[in-house]
């Protein structure tokens, strides 16, 4: 097949027509790691189930496909170790704490800008669970607002108690104007 060397992250296929399910199987074989989404113009429960059995990760009505595809892609990125944070433009001019995520694959995280570099760490104090993003950030030292534990946000190291352990830290990468949290601790 021409273009076999081309990678695909997402493949969308129209499930109407006699050859549609064969096409789904062909596309699944060609791009086993891609998200394969099929759509129907009119709901057809039997065709829906057949498409899933043929290899579709998602089957939706044509109008619902965009709404359902976004969250599926977010889950796939998270499984791949990357979780979308924000558009790069959304952070323009922000200093210190630039973003807070309550719900990520690794739990609550906060993203900070230090000397032009973005860093991320767990947003819960290991001592008693206070939200660290409510604390003070001086240089690279973050102070817990509840009991004063201090952490280096670039390494996660505890620099002062009462916390007995440090924080998980995460890389932040920018690709095509989008910020992603790399969800492997210490990455």
ROVO-591392 format. One line per field, with one value per residue: residue number from 1; residue in one letter; x negated, y negated, z of N, C-alpha, C in turn. Coordinates in pm, 1 decimal. Layout:
BEGIN
resi	(NUM | ...)
resn	(A | ...)
n_c1	(X | ...)
n_c2	(Y | ...)
n_c3	(Z | ...)
ca_c1	(X | ...)
ca_c2	(Y | ...)
ca_c3	(Z | ...)
c_c1	(X | ...)
c_c2	(Y | ...)
c_c3	(Z | ...)
//
This chain:
BEGIN
resi	(1 | 2 | 3 | 4 | 5 | 6 | 7 | 8 | 9 | 10 | 11 | 12 | 13 | 14 | 15 | 16 | 17 | 18 | 19 | 20 | 21 | 22 | 23 | 24 | 25 | 26 | 27 | 28 | 29 | 30 | 31 | 32 | 33 | 34 | 35 | 36 | 37 | 38 | 39 | 40 | 41 | 42 | 43 | 44 | 45 | 46 | 47 | 48 | 49 | 50 | 51 | 52 | 53 | 54 | 55 | 56 | 57 | 58 | 59 | 60 | 61 | 62 | 63 | 64 | 65 | 66 | 67 | 68 | 69 | 70 | 71 | 72 | 73 | 74 | 75 | 76 | 77 | 78 | 79 | 80 | 81 | 82 | 83 | 84 | 85 | 86 | 87 | 88 | 89 | 90 | 91 | 92 | 93 | 94 | 95 | 96 | 97 | 98 | 99 | 100 | 101 | 102 | 103 | 104 | 105 | 106 | 107 | 108 | 109 | 110 | 111 | 112 | 113 | 114 | 115 | 116 | 117 | 118 | 119 | 120 | 121 | 122 | 123 | 124 | 125 | 126 | 127 | 128 | 129 | 130 | 131 | 132 | 133 | 134 | 135 | 136 | 137 | 138 | 139 | 140 | 141 | 142 | 143 | 144 | 145 | 146 | 147 | 148 | 149 | 150 | 151 | 152 | 153 | 154 | 155 | 156 | 157 | 158 | 159 | 160 | 161 | 162 | 163 | 164 | 165 | 166 | 167 | 168 | 169 | 170 | 171 | 172 | 173 | 174 | 175 | 176 | 177 | 178 | 179 | 180 | 181 | 182 | 183 | 184 | 185 | 186 | 187)
resn	(X | X | X | X | X | X | X | X | X | X | X | X | X | X | X | X | X | X | X | X | X | X | X | X | X | X | X | X | X | X | X | X | X | X | X | X | X | X | X | X | X | X | X | X | X | X | X | X | X | X | X | X | X | X | X | X | X | X | X | X | X | X | X | X | X | X | X | X | X | X | X | X | X | X | X | X | X | X | X | X | X | X | X | X | X | X | X | X | X | X | X | X | X | X | X | X | X | X | X | X | X | X | X | X | X | X | X | X | X | X | X | X | X | X | X | X | X | X | X | X | X | X | X | X | X | X | X | X | X | X | X | X | X | X | X | X | X | X | X | X | X | X | X | X | X | X | X | X | X | X | X | X | X | X | X | X | X | X | X | X | X | X | X | X | X | X | X | X | X | X | X | X | X | X | X | X | X | X | X | X | X | X | X | X | X | X | X)
n_c1	(-84.3 | -61.0 | -244.5 | -282.8 | -478.7 | -401.4 | -305.1 | -23.0 | 181.3 | 448.6 | 725.9 | 1003.3 | 1305.6 | 1575.2 | 1855.2 | 2055.7 | 2176.5 | 2093.3 | 1828.7 | 1714.8 | 1653.9 | 1452.4 | 1265.2 | 1214.0 | 1085.4 | 859.0 | 738.9 | 687.3 | 499.2 | 297.4 | 230.5 | 181.0 | 139.9 | 274.8 | 552.8 | 859.3 | 1141.0 | 1480.5 | 1769.4 | 2126.4 | 2398.2 | 2660.7 | 2797.7 | 2720.5 | 2740.8 | 2643.6 | 2451.0 | 2281.2 | 2178.7 | 2053.0 | 1854.3 | 1696.3 | 1606.6 | 1456.9 | 1242.3 | 1258.1 | 1185.2 | 1354.7 | 1690.7 | 1930.6 | 2214.4 | 2222.2 | 2241.1 | 2170.1 | 1911.4 | 1676.2 | 1696.8 | 1670.6 | 1429.0 | 1222.4 | 1192.1 | 1119.4 | 875.5 | 728.0 | 712.8 | 563.1 | 321.9 | 245.7 | 206.2 | -12.1 | -201.0 | -188.5 | -16.7 | 224.1 | 188.1 | 226.4 | 273.7 | -15.1 | -8.5 | 171.3 | 21.9 | -132.0 | -320.8 | -280.0 | -408.9 | -583.2 | -352.0 | -181.4 | 15.2 | 268.1 | 369.7 | 626.6 | 713.7 | 536.0 | 353.3 | 168.6 | 259.9 | 322.5 | 145.4 | -91.1 | -208.9 | -498.6 | -676.0 | -1008.7 | -1278.0 | -1232.5 | -1185.2 | -966.2 | -833.4 | -699.6 | -520.1 | -397.6 | -90.8 | -19.3 | -97.4 | -319.0 | -307.4 | -56.1 | 126.5 | 190.4 | 272.3 | 19.4 | -16.5 | 107.2 | -75.9 | -382.0 | -618.4 | -953.6 | -1225.0 | -1334.7 | -1211.4 | -941.8 | -697.2 | -494.7 | -160.7 | -34.1 | -192.6 | -453.2 | -650.7 | -918.0 | -1007.6 | -1209.8 | -1109.2 | -1208.3 | -1346.3 | -1201.0 | -1293.5 | -1278.1 | -1339.1 | -1300.2 | -1129.4 | -796.7 | -740.5 | -830.8 | -919.5 | -998.2 | -864.0 | -690.1 | -815.7 | -770.0 | -824.4 | -765.2 | -663.1 | -670.4 | -490.6 | -408.3 | -276.9 | -132.7 | -118.7 | -240.7 | -216.6 | -458.6 | -408.1 | -566.4 | -720.1 | -976.6 | -1073.5)
n_c2	(117.0 | -219.5 | -472.2 | -344.0 | -396.2 | -618.6 | -757.4 | -735.9 | -899.8 | -928.3 | -786.8 | -830.6 | -694.9 | -652.4 | -464.7 | -373.8 | -187.2 | 105.8 | 203.1 | 98.2 | 219.4 | 398.6 | 212.4 | 93.4 | 306.7 | 330.2 | 77.3 | 91.9 | 298.2 | 175.1 | -52.9 | 18.4 | -108.5 | -346.6 | -566.3 | -457.4 | -573.7 | -549.5 | -659.7 | -698.2 | -798.2 | -756.8 | -615.1 | -275.3 | -0.9 | 265.8 | 238.6 | 67.2 | 226.8 | 425.0 | 270.0 | 204.7 | 459.6 | 508.2 | 341.5 | 70.6 | -192.5 | -380.5 | -448.0 | -653.4 | -873.0 | -1084.9 | -1365.2 | -1365.6 | -1279.8 | -1462.5 | -1568.2 | -1338.2 | -1234.0 | -1402.6 | -1368.1 | -1094.8 | -1103.2 | -1248.8 | -1059.5 | -861.4 | -999.5 | -1037.7 | -773.7 | -725.5 | -857.2 | -1131.6 | -1426.4 | -1663.1 | -2007.6 | -2295.9 | -2561.5 | -2708.3 | -2985.3 | -3063.8 | -3096.6 | -3317.6 | -3582.2 | -3505.5 | -3446.1 | -3258.9 | -3044.5 | -2890.3 | -2719.8 | -2493.7 | -2169.0 | -1979.8 | -1727.2 | -1488.0 | -1225.1 | -1161.0 | -1264.2 | -1568.5 | -1843.8 | -2114.7 | -2376.0 | -2559.6 | -2859.6 | -2911.6 | -3114.0 | -3134.4 | -2870.3 | -2589.1 | -2395.5 | -2114.3 | -1983.9 | -1761.5 | -1864.8 | -1842.5 | -1846.1 | -1616.0 | -1589.2 | -1665.6 | -1689.0 | -1948.0 | -2197.8 | -2278.3 | -2474.5 | -2694.2 | -2799.1 | -2986.8 | -3084.3 | -3119.5 | -3197.6 | -2886.8 | -2758.2 | -2622.1 | -2688.3 | -2521.7 | -2613.8 | -2540.8 | -2412.0 | -2489.0 | -2328.1 | -2289.8 | -2278.7 | -2197.5 | -2292.8 | -2214.9 | -1976.1 | -1833.6 | -1775.0 | -1768.3 | -2038.8 | -2141.9 | -2039.7 | -2006.2 | -1784.2 | -1453.4 | -1353.1 | -1407.4 | -1564.4 | -1438.7 | -1507.4 | -1646.3 | -1657.3 | -1925.8 | -1968.4 | -2142.4 | -2131.8 | -2206.5 | -2443.7 | -2360.4 | -2271.6 | -1994.4 | -1765.2 | -1548.9 | -1242.2 | -1066.6 | -1012.8 | -1232.8 | -1253.9)
n_c3	(0.0 | -81.0 | 88.7 | 333.3 | 521.5 | 655.0 | 960.1 | 1180.5 | 1412.2 | 1466.4 | 1308.4 | 1110.1 | 1004.4 | 776.7 | 845.2 | 682.1 | 403.4 | 205.9 | 218.4 | 444.3 | 698.9 | 628.8 | 553.6 | 801.4 | 935.1 | 771.9 | 812.7 | 1088.7 | 1093.4 | 948.1 | 1103.1 | 1397.4 | 1646.6 | 1637.0 | 1717.8 | 1627.9 | 1487.7 | 1414.1 | 1230.9 | 1211.2 | 1008.5 | 1070.3 | 1359.7 | 1422.7 | 1587.8 | 1544.4 | 1341.6 | 1474.3 | 1685.9 | 1528.0 | 1408.0 | 1628.6 | 1693.4 | 1467.0 | 1506.5 | 1578.8 | 1803.6 | 1889.8 | 1826.7 | 1687.3 | 1640.8 | 1355.3 | 1419.5 | 1689.8 | 1702.4 | 1710.4 | 1977.8 | 2133.6 | 2056.4 | 2150.4 | 2446.3 | 2438.3 | 2301.0 | 2489.3 | 2697.9 | 2567.0 | 2521.3 | 2785.1 | 2867.6 | 2711.9 | 2849.5 | 2842.2 | 2910.7 | 2822.6 | 2902.0 | 2859.9 | 2617.9 | 2479.4 | 2443.7 | 2641.0 | 2867.9 | 2846.2 | 2975.7 | 3239.4 | 3563.7 | 3819.7 | 3976.3 | 3725.1 | 3630.9 | 3743.7 | 3805.5 | 3908.9 | 3846.7 | 3710.1 | 3541.9 | 3737.6 | 3970.0 | 4164.7 | 4028.0 | 4002.0 | 3794.1 | 3738.8 | 3650.3 | 3626.3 | 3599.5 | 3323.1 | 3254.5 | 3249.3 | 3510.5 | 3687.8 | 3967.1 | 4226.1 | 4372.5 | 4637.5 | 4974.4 | 5123.3 | 5396.8 | 5534.9 | 5331.4 | 5229.6 | 4984.3 | 4783.9 | 4588.8 | 4688.2 | 4852.1 | 4922.9 | 4676.0 | 4642.6 | 4457.3 | 4369.8 | 4576.0 | 4741.0 | 4978.1 | 5206.3 | 5274.4 | 5509.7 | 5724.1 | 5683.5 | 5559.2 | 5324.6 | 4979.2 | 4695.9 | 4388.8 | 4144.9 | 4173.1 | 4357.3 | 4607.0 | 4964.0 | 5164.6 | 5411.8 | 5705.8 | 5850.1 | 5680.6 | 5581.5 | 5346.1 | 4994.2 | 4692.2 | 4403.4 | 4082.5 | 3754.0 | 3401.8 | 3172.5 | 2847.5 | 2535.0 | 2245.8 | 1921.6 | 2001.6 | 2222.8 | 2565.7 | 2744.7 | 3011.0 | 3122.0 | 3236.1 | 3379.6 | 3679.3 | 3789.3 | 3535.4)
ca_c1	(0.0 | -141.5 | -243.6 | -285.9 | -573.4 | -339.4 | -245.0 | 107.5 | 223.9 | 593.8 | 783.7 | 1148.5 | 1362.6 | 1720.6 | 1894.8 | 2162.2 | 2128.3 | 2068.7 | 1688.1 | 1666.4 | 1593.6 | 1325.3 | 1175.9 | 1174.0 | 986.0 | 738.3 | 677.8 | 636.9 | 377.0 | 196.4 | 190.8 | 231.7 | 129.4 | 356.3 | 691.9 | 944.3 | 1276.6 | 1576.5 | 1893.0 | 2247.7 | 2490.6 | 2785.3 | 2766.2 | 2746.2 | 2673.4 | 2571.8 | 2333.0 | 2198.2 | 2109.4 | 1965.1 | 1739.5 | 1609.4 | 1542.6 | 1360.6 | 1122.5 | 1276.6 | 1174.7 | 1468.1 | 1795.0 | 2020.7 | 2290.9 | 2137.7 | 2241.0 | 2111.1 | 1772.7 | 1575.4 | 1706.6 | 1625.5 | 1291.6 | 1131.4 | 1157.7 | 1049.7 | 736.1 | 665.2 | 679.9 | 454.4 | 198.5 | 209.2 | 149.6 | -142.6 | -290.4 | -176.5 | 117.0 | 231.5 | 207.4 | 282.4 | 208.3 | -131.1 | 33.9 | 243.9 | -72.7 | -211.7 | -329.8 | -261.1 | -529.0 | -551.2 | -260.1 | -113.0 | 129.6 | 299.8 | 458.7 | 675.8 | 735.3 | 444.1 | 325.7 | 81.9 | 319.2 | 309.6 | 12.3 | -103.0 | -315.2 | -562.8 | -776.9 | -1128.0 | -1384.7 | -1193.9 | -1168.5 | -846.5 | -851.3 | -574.2 | -536.3 | -274.4 | -30.7 | 25.1 | -208.0 | -319.7 | -289.9 | 85.9 | 212.2 | 225.8 | 250.7 | -105.3 | -7.6 | 153.1 | -190.0 | -472.7 | -730.0 | -1065.8 | -1326.7 | -1280.6 | -1165.2 | -798.2 | -664.8 | -358.6 | -86.4 | 22.4 | -288.0 | -584.6 | -748.5 | -969.9 | -1047.7 | -1267.9 | -1012.2 | -1274.6 | -1389.9 | -1106.7 | -1358.2 | -1233.7 | -1450.2 | -1267.4 | -1011.6 | -779.5 | -725.3 | -942.4 | -960.5 | -988.7 | -751.2 | -711.2 | -830.2 | -735.6 | -867.0 | -664.3 | -716.3 | -587.8 | -490.0 | -308.9 | -198.9 | -57.2 | -198.8 | -207.9 | -279.5 | -514.4 | -356.6 | -657.3 | -784.7 | -1117.1 | -1113.3)
ca_c2	(0.0 | -342.4 | -553.9 | -262.6 | -449.1 | -733.0 | -724.3 | -796.9 | -901.2 | -914.7 | -753.9 | -841.4 | -625.4 | -649.1 | -324.6 | -337.5 | -118.2 | 249.7 | 234.0 | 19.5 | 301.8 | 446.3 | 97.2 | 80.4 | 411.4 | 292.0 | -36.5 | 140.2 | 372.4 | 80.6 | -142.8 | 81.5 | -196.7 | -467.5 | -567.8 | -435.4 | -620.6 | -535.8 | -734.1 | -661.2 | -909.4 | -717.5 | -509.3 | -137.0 | 75.0 | 382.6 | 188.2 | 10.2 | 338.4 | 486.0 | 180.7 | 224.0 | 590.5 | 499.0 | 272.2 | -70.7 | -230.2 | -468.5 | -456.8 | -761.3 | -938.0 | -1184.9 | -1491.7 | -1350.1 | -1233.9 | -1555.4 | -1577.8 | -1214.7 | -1205.3 | -1480.4 | -1296.5 | -970.2 | -1137.6 | -1284.9 | -935.2 | -795.4 | -1073.3 | -1010.1 | -639.3 | -733.6 | -930.7 | -1275.6 | -1475.2 | -1802.6 | -2106.3 | -2422.8 | -2619.2 | -2788.6 | -3126.4 | -3089.9 | -3121.4 | -3437.0 | -3683.6 | -3452.3 | -3412.9 | -3178.1 | -2935.0 | -2924.2 | -2631.4 | -2397.2 | -2062.8 | -1895.0 | -1591.2 | -1443.0 | -1083.1 | -1144.1 | -1339.7 | -1714.2 | -1897.6 | -2258.1 | -2408.0 | -2685.3 | -2913.3 | -2954.8 | -3159.4 | -3103.8 | -2725.3 | -2535.2 | -2274.7 | -2071.0 | -1893.7 | -1725.1 | -1981.5 | -1804.1 | -1828.8 | -1480.3 | -1591.7 | -1651.7 | -1704.3 | -2085.9 | -2234.0 | -2354.4 | -2589.7 | -2808.2 | -2843.0 | -3089.3 | -3038.7 | -3213.7 | -3127.1 | -2754.4 | -2697.8 | -2631.6 | -2669.4 | -2475.0 | -2716.9 | -2492.2 | -2387.3 | -2544.2 | -2242.2 | -2352.9 | -2185.4 | -2250.4 | -2251.1 | -2157.6 | -1838.7 | -1770.9 | -1748.4 | -1838.9 | -2116.2 | -2167.7 | -1967.4 | -1874.2 | -1673.0 | -1359.5 | -1311.6 | -1508.9 | -1564.9 | -1390.0 | -1615.3 | -1605.3 | -1745.9 | -1990.3 | -1988.6 | -2223.4 | -2080.5 | -2269.2 | -2542.9 | -2295.0 | -2222.4 | -1861.1 | -1713.6 | -1414.9 | -1186.5 | -974.2 | -1087.7 | -1266.3 | -1257.1)
ca_c3	(0.0 | -87.8 | 210.4 | 455.0 | 619.0 | 720.7 | 1089.8 | 1205.2 | 1551.3 | 1464.4 | 1179.2 | 1115.8 | 889.9 | 760.0 | 858.8 | 589.2 | 283.0 | 218.2 | 242.8 | 558.3 | 803.5 | 574.4 | 559.6 | 942.4 | 962.0 | 698.0 | 881.1 | 1218.1 | 1064.9 | 899.4 | 1212.1 | 1520.1 | 1763.1 | 1617.0 | 1762.9 | 1511.0 | 1518.0 | 1305.1 | 1252.8 | 1138.3 | 987.3 | 1136.9 | 1457.5 | 1382.9 | 1694.4 | 1494.0 | 1270.1 | 1580.3 | 1749.9 | 1428.3 | 1390.0 | 1745.0 | 1678.4 | 1356.5 | 1552.3 | 1613.4 | 1944.7 | 1915.6 | 1724.5 | 1727.7 | 1535.5 | 1289.4 | 1492.2 | 1823.4 | 1692.6 | 1764.6 | 2124.3 | 2196.0 | 2019.3 | 2234.9 | 2570.7 | 2406.7 | 2272.0 | 2615.8 | 2768.4 | 2494.4 | 2550.2 | 2924.4 | 2870.0 | 2646.7 | 2937.5 | 2817.9 | 2942.0 | 2778.5 | 3008.5 | 2813.6 | 2500.8 | 2517.9 | 2447.7 | 2765.7 | 2976.3 | 2814.9 | 3080.2 | 3375.1 | 3638.9 | 3937.8 | 3950.3 | 3601.2 | 3604.8 | 3849.2 | 3759.8 | 4017.6 | 3799.1 | 3606.2 | 3566.4 | 3855.1 | 4079.9 | 4151.0 | 3997.9 | 3976.6 | 3699.7 | 3775.0 | 3559.3 | 3699.5 | 3510.9 | 3186.0 | 3238.3 | 3312.5 | 3591.0 | 3749.8 | 4081.6 | 4295.3 | 4438.7 | 4772.0 | 5067.2 | 5177.1 | 5541.8 | 5568.4 | 5214.4 | 5192.3 | 4844.4 | 4781.6 | 4498.8 | 4769.0 | 4931.5 | 4869.3 | 4595.1 | 4638.2 | 4380.5 | 4341.0 | 4700.8 | 4764.6 | 5119.5 | 5231.7 | 5347.2 | 5635.5 | 5832.2 | 5654.0 | 5491.1 | 5203.9 | 4874.6 | 4573.2 | 4286.7 | 4027.4 | 4202.0 | 4449.5 | 4736.1 | 5084.0 | 5221.3 | 5552.4 | 5753.3 | 5908.4 | 5585.5 | 5587.6 | 5211.6 | 4889.6 | 4599.2 | 4266.4 | 3984.7 | 3618.2 | 3293.5 | 3089.2 | 2713.1 | 2445.5 | 2108.9 | 1833.6 | 2074.8 | 2329.6 | 2678.0 | 2790.9 | 3132.2 | 3102.4 | 3360.3 | 3443.2 | 3787.0 | 3777.6 | 3394.2)
c_c1	(-89.5 | -131.2 | -244.9 | -379.2 | -517.2 | -274.8 | -111.1 | 138.1 | 372.4 | 637.1 | 934.5 | 1205.3 | 1515.3 | 1762.7 | 2011.3 | 2100.3 | 2090.1 | 1925.8 | 1632.4 | 1597.1 | 1461.9 | 1221.7 | 1125.0 | 1065.7 | 851.8 | 664.5 | 619.6 | 506.5 | 263.5 | 142.4 | 242.3 | 229.4 | 218.2 | 492.5 | 777.0 | 1088.5 | 1364.4 | 1702.6 | 2003.4 | 2336.1 | 2621.5 | 2750.6 | 2810.1 | 2671.9 | 2592.7 | 2442.6 | 2230.8 | 2112.4 | 2012.6 | 1838.9 | 1643.0 | 1535.6 | 1436.9 | 1235.3 | 1137.4 | 1262.7 | 1296.2 | 1561.9 | 1894.0 | 2106.4 | 2205.2 | 2130.0 | 2173.0 | 1962.5 | 1671.2 | 1577.8 | 1650.6 | 1479.2 | 1191.6 | 1094.3 | 1085.3 | 903.2 | 661.9 | 623.9 | 564.2 | 321.3 | 151.7 | 147.3 | 10.4 | -242.0 | -287.4 | -31.7 | 124.4 | 263.2 | 282.3 | 215.4 | 94.7 | -94.3 | 106.0 | 150.1 | -155.9 | -205.4 | -311.5 | -394.8 | -488.6 | -462.6 | -176.2 | 8.0 | 145.1 | 397.3 | 499.3 | 680.2 | 641.6 | 417.3 | 239.6 | 136.1 | 298.4 | 164.9 | 20.8 | -222.6 | -367.0 | -658.2 | -890.0 | -1236.7 | -1357.3 | -1167.7 | -1041.2 | -880.2 | -716.8 | -605.7 | -399.4 | -222.7 | 30.3 | -97.6 | -204.4 | -299.8 | -143.4 | 178.6 | 252.9 | 196.3 | 130.1 | -98.7 | 51.3 | 39.8 | -272.9 | -584.8 | -834.7 | -1181.6 | -1267.3 | -1225.7 | -1018.0 | -771.2 | -519.0 | -283.3 | -37.1 | -80.5 | -431.4 | -687.9 | -793.3 | -1024.7 | -1113.3 | -1176.9 | -1078.7 | -1315.6 | -1289.6 | -1165.1 | -1295.6 | -1354.6 | -1426.2 | -1137.5 | -905.3 | -755.5 | -850.2 | -993.8 | -940.4 | -864.1 | -788.5 | -721.5 | -807.3 | -790.3 | -745.3 | -729.4 | -617.4 | -603.1 | -375.8 | -217.7 | -116.6 | -153.8 | -147.0 | -283.3 | -329.2 | -493.1 | -442.8 | -733.7 | -934.1 | -1166.0 | -1163.3)
c_c2	(-124.2 | -417.5 | -474.0 | -318.0 | -569.1 | -686.6 | -793.9 | -788.3 | -874.0 | -884.2 | -755.4 | -780.1 | -631.9 | -502.4 | -284.7 | -269.2 | 25.7 | 285.2 | 168.2 | 105.0 | 363.3 | 334.4 | 75.9 | 183.0 | 379.1 | 177.5 | 4.1 | 216.4 | 278.1 | -6.8 | -87.6 | -9.3 | -320.5 | -453.0 | -559.4 | -468.5 | -606.2 | -613.3 | -682.2 | -784.3 | -883.3 | -605.9 | -371.4 | -48.4 | 195.4 | 340.8 | 132.5 | 119.1 | 406.7 | 401.4 | 192.2 | 356.8 | 590.2 | 421.3 | 125.5 | -90.5 | -312.1 | -460.3 | -559.9 | -804.0 | -1051.4 | -1315.3 | -1484.4 | -1315.7 | -1334.6 | -1565.6 | -1453.8 | -1183.8 | -1279.0 | -1409.2 | -1164.2 | -997.7 | -1177.5 | -1159.7 | -863.2 | -865.7 | -1045.0 | -870.8 | -638.8 | -813.4 | -1080.7 | -1316.5 | -1622.4 | -1897.1 | -2229.0 | -2461.9 | -2707.7 | -2935.8 | -3162.4 | -3126.5 | -3247.8 | -3536.9 | -3631.2 | -3414.8 | -3328.7 | -3061.2 | -2972.2 | -2837.2 | -2533.1 | -2296.2 | -1979.2 | -1749.1 | -1562.1 | -1295.1 | -1057.3 | -1218.5 | -1488.6 | -1756.6 | -2048.3 | -2279.1 | -2547.2 | -2727.8 | -2967.9 | -2988.9 | -3117.8 | -2957.1 | -2680.4 | -2405.9 | -2239.7 | -1977.4 | -1863.0 | -1846.9 | -1944.9 | -1783.4 | -1686.6 | -1474.8 | -1573.6 | -1690.7 | -1845.2 | -2110.3 | -2328.4 | -2477.3 | -2711.9 | -2865.8 | -2948.5 | -3023.4 | -3149.1 | -3143.0 | -2994.5 | -2685.2 | -2727.3 | -2599.6 | -2630.5 | -2579.6 | -2670.9 | -2481.1 | -2428.1 | -2451.2 | -2312.9 | -2247.9 | -2261.4 | -2201.6 | -2192.3 | -2012.9 | -1761.4 | -1745.6 | -1831.8 | -1911.7 | -2152.9 | -2095.4 | -2059.4 | -1759.1 | -1585.4 | -1318.6 | -1425.0 | -1491.9 | -1495.3 | -1511.9 | -1558.5 | -1706.1 | -1806.9 | -2012.9 | -2071.3 | -2167.0 | -2146.3 | -2364.3 | -2487.5 | -2248.9 | -2086.2 | -1831.3 | -1574.4 | -1343.8 | -1077.8 | -1048.7 | -1109.6 | -1277.0 | -1389.2)
c_c3	(0.0 | 43.3 | 339.7 | 561.1 | 694.7 | 851.3 | 1102.9 | 1353.6 | 1561.9 | 1322.4 | 1197.1 | 988.4 | 894.5 | 759.0 | 770.4 | 468.3 | 312.2 | 258.0 | 369.1 | 664.9 | 757.6 | 580.7 | 702.7 | 975.3 | 895.2 | 768.1 | 1015.8 | 1197.9 | 1023.5 | 1011.5 | 1345.4 | 1643.0 | 1752.8 | 1684.4 | 1637.2 | 1548.9 | 1395.0 | 1336.5 | 1161.5 | 1123.4 | 1062.6 | 1236.1 | 1408.8 | 1482.9 | 1645.2 | 1423.5 | 1370.7 | 1644.0 | 1653.4 | 1407.4 | 1507.6 | 1734.9 | 1568.9 | 1395.4 | 1584.5 | 1764.6 | 1986.7 | 1797.4 | 1775.1 | 1609.7 | 1481.3 | 1368.6 | 1628.4 | 1818.6 | 1748.5 | 1917.4 | 2192.4 | 2166.8 | 2109.3 | 2364.0 | 2546.3 | 2377.7 | 2397.7 | 2693.2 | 2700.6 | 2521.3 | 2691.9 | 2936.4 | 2808.2 | 2730.7 | 2916.7 | 2840.3 | 2903.1 | 2894.1 | 2959.6 | 2683.4 | 2550.1 | 2531.3 | 2577.4 | 2881.2 | 2955.4 | 2930.7 | 3221.5 | 3436.8 | 3759.5 | 3902.1 | 3829.3 | 3570.9 | 3719.6 | 3789.6 | 3878.8 | 3974.9 | 3683.2 | 3632.5 | 3689.6 | 3976.7 | 4060.7 | 4126.2 | 3979.4 | 3885.2 | 3733.7 | 3664.1 | 3646.6 | 3598.9 | 3366.6 | 3157.4 | 3309.5 | 3385.8 | 3653.3 | 3865.3 | 4141.0 | 4372.0 | 4573.6 | 4859.2 | 5123.0 | 5328.8 | 5578.8 | 5454.1 | 5175.3 | 5045.2 | 4837.1 | 4691.8 | 4568.5 | 4853.2 | 4860.1 | 4790.1 | 4591.3 | 4572.0 | 4338.8 | 4463.4 | 4723.1 | 4910.8 | 5134.0 | 5314.0 | 5484.4 | 5747.2 | 5799.6 | 5594.7 | 5363.8 | 5108.6 | 4760.3 | 4459.9 | 4162.8 | 4048.8 | 4286.9 | 4586.8 | 4848.0 | 5139.9 | 5367.4 | 5586.2 | 5805.2 | 5809.7 | 5591.4 | 5450.4 | 5112.8 | 4803.3 | 4469.2 | 4174.8 | 3845.3 | 3518.5 | 3226.7 | 2953.6 | 2632.3 | 2305.3 | 2034.1 | 1910.7 | 2189.2 | 2437.9 | 2719.9 | 2918.8 | 3099.1 | 3234.4 | 3421.9 | 3549.9 | 3763.0 | 3634.8 | 3359.7)
//
